Amino acid sequence: MTAFGTFFLPGPTEVRPEVLAAMQGPMLPHRGAAFEALFARIQGHLRPVFRTARPVYVATASATGLMEGAIRCAPSGAVLALVNGAFSERFAQIAEACGRPVTRVGGEWHRAVPLDAVEAALRTGRYAAVTVVHSETSTGVLTPLPPLAQLARAHGARLLVDSVTGLGGAPVETDAWGLDFVLTGSQKALALPPGLAFGVASADYIRDAAAVPGRGLYFDLVEYEEAVHKHQTPNTPALSLLYATDVQGAHLAAETVEARWARHAAMAAATHAWVGTLRDATGAPFCIYAPAGERSPTVTAVALPPGVAGGEVVRDVARAGFTIGDGYGRLKGRTIRIGHMGDHTMEGLSRCLAAVGDALRARLAAGG
């Protein structure tokens, strides 16, 4: 087995051995008291991470499932999609696939969508919901949520937040910021295996959703709301993954979400400083793709000099025993992505960055 602290892909992230081992727990009736006790413990672990007093829905699905559920259960009407990367474009495509009229605003991948552009669109009064990706995994850009929530509320639209690589690593204040729906996946900053999606809906959102026709079945969030108060899921749960969530949830509680935010911020700062040092030492135009002030604490995309291909760098780093990511979407080959999220430490990150630096310097010496 590979030693922990070598897998820095921007998702799935590395999972501690004891969390993986927890999945070997026994099968049990998922409509019985033992399951309900397990589910109640998981609620106690997850609510502080979401910073909410509301229940946390647990879906046996990737985060895409709850993205679709968020759209299908939103009030009837058009959707304003904030697009600044591959995954925010995916949210827009999901809304279109659900039959919603969609207007995209933004389109530039190197920054958050400007608030004045969002406000200008919302002033038309045409939109029932706004979609946003909090931490854009394809670019490493972080979008501030509080001003968006205020704008959406002022114009009568529901704010639907994909925080797949945000929640658990970047501050998210679901209740205090008035987020209508926020979702994440198990395999990112929460450092769990893939296969679960977690989401929180405001009481107002669920009230509106109850009047929406054609919500579908599997991701009907009204049904999730009814089931969660009984410490149940509406559909057969992935029991083994819930055992892992229980163990990791206790770990999250022991660390505290505030300490987790601070650790991720420190890892991001170290990565950003490393890029500057590498640029100064080599004279090559390495840079962080996201602008200062809009950088995710969980993933950094590093723009590469001409002639250096991301896929080749990823393979070189793999030979040194570390896993990082190539660029994604239109940035494939032009960037590399380092996922400094989950349960990683500064010590492990330093080893990874050293290996990446060696690979990049060797590529430059060889002429790309």
Phi, psi and omega per residue, in radians:
M1 nan 2.385 3.115
T2 -1.185 2.443 -3.126
A3 -1.155 2.518 3.107
F4 -1.114 2.469 3.092
G5 1.834 0.397 3.132
T6 -2.164 -0.137 -2.986
F7 -1.887 1.724 -3.053
F8 -2.000 0.551 3.010
L9 -1.125 2.578 3.096
P10 -1.369 0.657 3.071
G11 2.071 2.266 -0.044
P12 -1.153 2.695 3.131
T13 -1.701 3.032 -3.070
E14 -1.279 2.499 -3.093
V15 -2.051 2.313 -3.112
R16 -1.127 2.548 -3.090
P17 -0.976 -0.674 -3.105
E18 -1.188 -0.460 3.081
V19 -1.277 -0.747 3.075
L20 -1.088 -0.707 -3.125
A21 -1.126 -0.527 -3.117
A22 -1.095 -0.402 -3.109
M23 -1.236 -0.112 3.101
Q24 -1.499 0.123 3.112
G25 -1.048 2.789 -3.047
P26 -1.271 2.712 2.991
M27 -1.219 2.631 3.077
L28 -2.669 2.797 -3.135
P29 -1.089 2.197 -3.089
H30 -1.500 0.163 3.000
R31 -2.083 0.433 -3.099
G32 -2.023 3.111 -3.035
A33 -1.150 -0.636 -3.115
A34 -1.129 -0.729 3.099
F35 -1.133 -0.749 -3.113
E36 -1.099 -0.597 3.073
A37 -1.180 -0.724 3.073
L38 -1.048 -0.817 -3.094
F39 -1.148 -0.649 3.101
A40 -1.122 -0.692 3.097
R41 -1.098 -0.737 -3.140
I42 -1.088 -0.694 3.063
Q43 -1.016 -0.751 3.139
G44 -1.119 -0.531 3.105
H45 -1.342 -0.688 -2.964
L46 -1.477 -0.571 -3.100
R47 -1.010 -0.754 3.103
P48 -1.120 -0.516 3.126
V49 -1.216 -0.689 3.069
F50 -1.386 -0.178 -3.064
R51 0.934 1.069 -3.078
T52 -2.538 2.662 2.961
A53 -1.690 -0.090 3.124
R54 -1.387 2.795 3.078
P55 -1.229 2.681 3.094
V56 -1.811 2.105 3.101
Y57 -1.333 2.476 3.123
V58 -2.144 1.990 -3.102
A59 -1.948 2.394 3.016
T60 -1.417 1.513 -3.048
A61 -3.036 2.935 2.900
S62 -1.321 2.988 3.140
A63 -1.065 -0.437 3.106
T64 -0.978 -0.610 3.135
G65 -1.059 -0.799 3.129
L66 -1.305 -0.409 2.986
M67 -1.090 -0.801 3.109
E68 -1.137 -0.744 3.113
G69 -1.052 -0.681 3.131
A70 -1.065 -0.697 3.131
I71 -1.245 -0.827 -3.046
R72 -1.142 -0.494 -3.091
C73 -1.701 -0.062 3.109
A74 -1.246 2.740 3.107
P75 -0.935 2.539 -3.118
S76 -1.026 2.437 3.110
G77 2.421 -3.042 -3.064
A78 -1.338 2.797 -3.115
V79 -2.092 2.333 2.994
L80 -1.722 2.031 -3.071
A81 -1.841 2.099 3.056
L82 -1.466 2.008 -3.032
V83 -2.050 2.066 3.066
N84 -2.535 0.493 3.126
G85 3.021 -3.128 -3.044
A86 -1.156 -0.643 -3.045
F87 -1.464 -0.486 3.008
S88 -1.250 -0.576 3.020
E89 -1.141 -0.636 3.101
R90 -1.105 -0.689 3.106
F91 -1.059 -0.731 3.098
A92 -1.094 -0.722 3.139
Q93 -1.155 -0.639 3.081
I94 -1.093 -0.756 3.113
A95 -1.064 -0.726 3.105
E96 -1.131 -0.705 3.134
A97 -1.132 -0.429 3.087
C98 -1.543 0.150 3.048
G99 1.474 0.246 -3.138
R100 -1.554 2.429 2.932
P101 -1.156 2.303 -3.048
V102 -2.194 2.305 2.965
T103 -1.993 2.228 3.090
R104 -1.629 2.446 3.038
V105 -2.268 2.436 -3.087
G106 1.906 -1.995 3.106
G107 1.713 -0.374 3.111
E108 -1.507 2.265 -3.030
W109 -1.481 -0.237 -2.973
H110 -1.588 0.083 -3.108
R111 -2.798 2.943 3.024
A112 -1.185 2.669 3.111
V113 -1.167 2.238 -3.107
P114 -1.033 2.408 -3.109
L115 -1.099 -0.595 -3.123
D116 -1.161 -0.555 3.083
A117 -1.210 -0.677 3.096
V118 -1.130 -0.793 -3.112
E119 -1.116 -0.704 3.133
A120 -1.062 -0.698 3.117
A121 -1.201 -0.733 -3.096
L122 -1.183 -0.465 -3.131
R123 -1.105 -0.346 3.113
T124 -1.209 -0.332 3.109
G125 1.265 0.312 -3.030
R126 -1.630 -0.123 -2.882
Y127 -1.915 2.332 3.075
A128 -1.531 -0.472 -3.069
A129 -2.616 2.700 3.068
V130 -2.141 2.307 3.070
T131 -1.878 2.476 3.112
V132 -2.599 2.492 2.975
V133 -1.725 2.066 -3.072
H134 -1.136 -0.981 3.120
S135 -2.048 1.875 -3.063
E136 -1.399 1.866 -3.020
T137 -1.135 -0.435 -3.107
S138 -1.328 -0.376 -3.025
T139 -2.229 -0.312 -3.047
G140 1.357 0.298 3.130
V141 -1.551 2.329 3.097
L142 -1.859 2.255 3.122
T143 -1.762 2.176 3.083
P144 -1.119 2.253 -3.065
L145 -1.561 -0.651 -3.055
P146 -0.967 -0.799 3.138
P147 -1.170 -0.550 3.087
L148 -1.167 -0.739 3.121
A149 -1.071 -0.710 3.122
Q150 -1.129 -0.748 3.129
L151 -1.112 -0.834 -3.121
A152 -1.046 -0.779 -3.129
R153 -1.094 -0.728 -3.111
A154 -1.119 -0.442 -3.093
H155 -1.919 0.275 3.012
G156 1.266 0.417 3.132
A157 -1.944 2.626 3.082
R158 -1.551 2.350 3.135
L159 -1.669 2.119 -3.117
L160 -1.933 2.085 -2.940
V161 -2.025 2.104 2.915
D162 -1.559 1.901 3.077
S163 -2.033 0.809 -3.032
V164 -1.069 -0.811 3.075
T165 -1.793 0.311 3.074
G166 -1.802 -1.060 -2.972
L167 -1.032 2.269 -3.087
G168 1.665 -0.274 3.104
G169 -2.190 -0.549 3.092
A170 -2.003 2.555 3.115
P171 -0.987 2.255 3.003
V172 -2.362 2.102 3.135
E173 -2.001 1.450 -3.000
T174 -0.970 -0.885 -3.088
D175 -1.319 -0.838 -3.051
A176 -1.125 -0.572 -3.133
W177 -1.555 -0.122 3.117
G178 1.206 0.734 3.128
L179 -1.362 2.295 -3.089
D180 -1.346 -0.705 3.040
F181 -2.633 2.280 3.103
V182 -2.332 2.373 -3.059
L183 -2.336 2.764 3.039
T184 -2.619 3.004 3.064
G185 -1.957 2.724 -3.068
S186 -1.203 -0.436 -2.886
Q187 -1.628 0.249 -3.103
K188 -1.953 -2.047 -3.023
A189 -1.195 -0.296 3.086
L190 -1.370 -0.193 3.023
A191 1.038 0.820 3.044
L192 -2.015 2.867 3.028
P193 -1.127 2.741 3.069
P194 -1.130 2.732 3.007
G195 2.227 -0.160 3.097
L196 -2.149 2.571 2.975
A197 -2.143 2.485 -3.133
F198 -2.129 2.449 3.140
G199 -2.616 2.693 3.076
V200 -2.278 2.300 3.110
A201 -2.026 2.494 3.041
S202 -1.229 2.755 3.102
A203 -1.083 -0.631 3.125
D204 -1.149 -0.695 3.120
Y205 -1.081 -0.782 -3.128
I206 -1.169 -0.654 3.079
R207 -1.043 -0.786 3.113
D208 -1.158 -0.692 -3.087
A209 -1.069 -0.579 -3.116
A210 -1.066 -0.383 -3.134
A211 -1.704 0.038 -3.084
V212 -1.552 2.160 3.077
P213 -1.369 2.760 3.043
G214 1.151 0.659 -3.131
R215 -1.290 -0.177 -3.031
G216 1.445 -2.934 -3.062
L217 -2.125 -0.988 -2.984
Y218 -1.124 -0.632 -3.118
F219 -1.977 0.599 3.054
D220 -1.308 1.851 -3.036
L221 -1.233 -0.362 3.033
V222 -1.131 -0.693 3.099
E223 -1.210 -0.652 3.060
Y224 -1.063 -0.719 3.131
E225 -1.073 -0.738 3.136
E226 -1.161 -0.721 -3.068
A227 -1.258 -0.676 -2.995
V228 -1.135 -0.505 3.123
H229 -1.277 -0.215 3.046
K230 -1.763 0.178 -3.058
H231 1.013 0.809 -3.104
Q232 -2.359 2.887 2.947
T233 -1.936 2.627 -3.101
P234 -1.234 -0.388 -3.117
N235 -2.206 2.957 -3.125
T236 -0.956 2.136 -3.087
P237 -1.459 2.772 3.034
A238 -1.463 1.490 -2.958
L239 -0.993 -0.755 -3.098
S240 -1.079 -0.678 3.103
L241 -1.204 -0.518 3.088
L242 -1.239 -0.602 3.017
Y243 -1.034 -0.768 3.118
A244 -1.106 -0.687 -3.135
T245 -1.138 -0.635 3.110
D246 -1.096 -0.801 -3.135
V247 -1.170 -0.801 -3.138
Q248 -1.207 -0.565 3.106
G249 -1.079 -0.683 3.086
A250 -1.132 -0.629 3.086
H251 -1.144 -0.749 3.105
L252 -1.059 -0.747 -3.128
A253 -1.121 -0.676 -3.128
A254 -1.185 -0.660 3.127
E255 -1.274 -0.635 -3.008
T256 1.403 2.519 -3.096
V257 -1.160 -0.579 3.130
E258 -1.123 -0.741 3.113
A259 -1.170 -0.598 3.111
R260 -1.152 -0.759 3.067
W261 -1.014 -0.785 -3.099
A262 -1.121 -0.695 3.137
R263 -1.138 -0.727 3.110
H264 -1.151 -0.707 3.110
A265 -1.070 -0.696 -3.141
A266 -1.171 -0.713 3.113
M267 -1.142 -0.689 3.100
A268 -1.110 -0.783 -3.140
A269 -1.069 -0.696 3.117
A270 -1.125 -0.685 3.126
T271 -1.169 -0.739 3.130
H272 -1.106 -0.729 3.117
A273 -1.128 -0.663 3.123
W274 -1.077 -0.710 3.122
V275 -1.074 -0.757 3.106
G276 -1.097 -0.724 3.125
T277 -1.127 -0.725 3.132
L278 -1.112 -0.729 3.124
R279 -1.108 -0.786 -3.124
D280 -1.149 -0.671 -3.064
A281 -1.292 -0.568 -3.058
T282 -1.756 -0.386 -3.035
G283 1.322 0.056 3.129
A284 -1.537 2.613 -3.027
P285 -1.409 0.955 3.004
F286 -1.197 2.432 3.076
C287 -2.683 2.780 3.069
I288 -1.410 2.247 -3.041
Y289 -1.119 -0.723 -3.136
A290 -1.375 2.528 -3.137
P291 -1.305 2.741 3.065
A292 -1.013 2.416 -3.115
G293 1.572 -0.191 -3.136
E294 -2.315 0.651 -3.070
R295 -1.863 2.315 3.115
S296 -1.204 2.460 3.060
P297 -1.385 -0.016 -3.038
T298 -1.950 -0.395 -3.112
V299 -2.572 2.386 3.090
T300 -2.117 2.205 2.989
A301 -1.688 2.196 -3.115
V302 -1.881 2.060 3.095
A303 -1.279 2.342 -3.037
L304 -1.728 2.668 3.072
P305 -1.166 2.733 3.059
P306 -0.963 2.417 3.119
G307 1.603 -0.195 3.079
V308 -1.826 2.067 -3.057
A309 -1.694 2.304 -3.092
G310 -1.010 -0.759 -3.108
G311 -1.076 -0.646 3.130
E312 -1.215 -0.668 3.093
V313 -1.100 -0.762 3.124
V314 -1.010 -0.737 3.132
R315 -1.182 -0.681 3.104
D316 -1.091 -0.753 -3.138
V317 -1.150 -0.634 3.118
A318 -1.098 -0.635 3.110
R319 -1.156 -0.394 3.078
A320 -1.525 -0.012 3.042
G321 1.718 0.206 -3.129
F322 -2.170 2.620 3.123
T323 -1.997 2.155 2.999
I324 -2.245 -3.123 -3.083
G325 -1.961 2.571 2.962
D326 -1.284 2.986 2.999
G327 -1.084 2.853 -3.051
Y328 -2.170 2.485 3.095
G329 1.117 -2.304 -3.085
R330 -1.191 -0.202 3.126
L331 -1.675 0.061 -3.131
K332 -1.045 2.273 -3.128
G333 1.489 -0.384 -3.085
R334 -1.685 -0.278 3.122
T335 -2.382 2.890 2.836
I336 -2.104 2.687 -3.129
R337 -2.173 2.296 3.129
I338 -1.999 2.082 3.139
G339 -1.622 1.679 3.111
H340 -1.678 1.252 -3.041
M341 -2.467 2.930 3.100
G342 1.547 -2.260 -3.079
D343 -1.822 0.329 3.122
H344 -1.179 2.753 -3.141
T345 -2.049 2.883 3.070
M346 -1.081 -0.628 -3.137
E347 -1.110 -0.839 3.127
G348 -1.125 -0.709 3.117
L349 -1.082 -0.706 3.140
S350 -1.056 -0.705 3.107
R351 -1.134 -0.725 3.128
C352 -1.099 -0.832 -3.111
L353 -1.098 -0.614 3.084
A354 -1.093 -0.726 3.133
A355 -1.173 -0.695 3.112
V356 -1.151 -0.742 3.110
G357 -1.054 -0.746 3.102
D358 -1.054 -0.762 -3.126
A359 -1.126 -0.720 -3.124
L360 -1.201 -0.731 3.118
R361 -1.121 -0.646 3.122
A362 -1.155 -0.691 3.109
R363 -1.108 -0.756 3.125
L364 -1.106 -0.718 -3.129
A365 -1.134 -0.551 -3.128
A366 -1.523 0.048 -3.132
G367 1.390 0.494 3.117
G368 1.806 nan nan
